[in-house]
């Protein structure tokens, strides 16, 4: 069974997209949408089949992975690219959780989107997203990855603006799309740089790895280092766009305008981690670029810290989770920055579970409260929605790194690698640990405000609170189990290294090279585990002390933070405004005045002069045909005369 | 004394000028057409005159082209007269100054 073709994996969601898209278009004219049962069944079945294919392939995958070239894509002189797929340790893990969690969240969406007019359209988008994401992680060259990269960006845009009746949603969608474009330019230019270094063949990941190995053994690293550093930096800009790192992170909180399953699938579990995936995939290249790695670490660290602080200030339950996602992505980038690609992918993996569970839980809460997202109007929901509360609390333990839960293993691993990453390591470690404390505080705040205390909403809305339907609860419970147990795939302290071993063929050599650059002092891993646990407990304690009994200020109008909190939260929006938007607007104004106004005025003047002259000339055009002939004969005669006198052409 | 080619050209020029002046100055369409024919034939004459200046074996070209042009002129006259007749039916006039429908 292991000889299943790889193209089956992206084929299933593609077929589902076409089917559901057709259904959506056909039923768009009717008063009611298409039958939800059929649409939902189709939408879940196809991703599930693709998950099954991935599972079968993953089970019997040879150590070196499977490579398959489907067909030739671009074949012109100087540039060749194939549509080829690569199924190795890295893409296996990514695909397993992309298709697996994708299937679960699709199932959840059936309940969440129940009764929505765009039911079929929603699932067509979701399946298109899964197709793009699979192409992104399965492709064996950068160009095809870029296709998927753009595809997920498009689907993100479509799904953020899914409820397009509200202009704010459309604005959020546009923002996400445009900010991502800035990053995508980095990706494109990065590919261009690579092509200038090693030709178009180098866009293939295997070729890139062997190219890097070649220049390393030949000792030519210094020669290509400037160009490669630039390449790495450009790719990193691409990653900051997709993975919402400083400075391109402002779109992710706004992206919460989309339906909650979308936030869970795209903006927490899968799409935003594609930047981390790309870093790991190009690990062999990044490993020899110390400057770029340092930048990645620092950016990751700043992002993690900034977003964690911003998470403290949010009142919207989804916004808290959005900033928490940014913060966790910052951890992953920190890990990638110290060449711990396996640890960062491991965190991607565990994060996918617990963050998806948190988002789905938040979705269930919002569903129960009929669309209320402001945490100041929640409270005491643990009695009304016990299953949701349990799921979210388990996921909460996972994200703060409570011992035994998934986040504990992965976050500790990252912090440990940070500590051992050279002279600056301890400083990174301390900030990482401090961020972990803040994480526990704001997540504790979310849990306390939502599930404990008294219900703060209106009386009549309290009666309508209900637990979500089974098709929403089942995926949540499964993900909660993932949030508890996913960490045991790589539990360093108890000697399980399955996850690392499965990634070793892909990123092992890069990490081994990086490890030779600095000799790390050996510290007992138990100390890290102990400190991590302490951070989680301290954070929980602070959260309990501060928010446990405090009176929550009554909700006024908007759920957006105010005052100094708003300054912190929207800091990068201001940065974008003054560094990006206003210069562009000035440029646009200049273009408008110079091109549109002055140039057009000149055009009109010249045109008017020509018209006036023409009007004068029409006076000569009289009624008599004979006179016209006489004029033309006279003209010919004059021409001939001139030619004769000047002796041919002047 | 043999006929000098220059005299033939002068004659052709005179006939051409006459034809052109007729075409321009007469208002009756039949006369305009006649003037055009005259001008055409003046050009034919000019061809013959120039062919005379060439050696015998090459001069044949200059004598053949007028034959073609006479044939074309005959066809043109046919079409021209047909058009004039149709125009006359339409306008009840052969005065070229009446035909100014196309003026903008």
HADDOCK unambig.tbl for C-alpha pairs under 7 A between the chains (distance, minus, plus):
assign (segid A and resid 623 and name CA) (segid B and resid 100 and name CA) 6.09 0.50 0.50
assign (segid A and resid 623 and name CA) (segid B and resid 103 and name CA) 6.89 0.50 0.50
assign (segid A and resid 624 and name CA) (segid B and resid 97 and name CA) 5.40 0.50 0.50
assign (segid A and resid 625 and name CA) (segid B and resid 96 and name CA) 6.99 0.50 0.50
assign (segid A and resid 625 and name CA) (segid B and resid 97 and name CA) 6.41 0.50 0.50
assign (segid A and resid 626 and name CA) (segid B and resid 24 and name CA) 5.10 0.50 0.50
assign (segid A and resid 626 and name CA) (segid B and resid 25 and name CA) 6.87 0.50 0.50
assign (segid A and resid 629 and name CA) (segid B and resid 24 and name CA) 6.71 0.50 0.50
assign (segid A and resid 630 and name CA) (segid B and resid 24 and name CA) 6.26 0.50 0.50
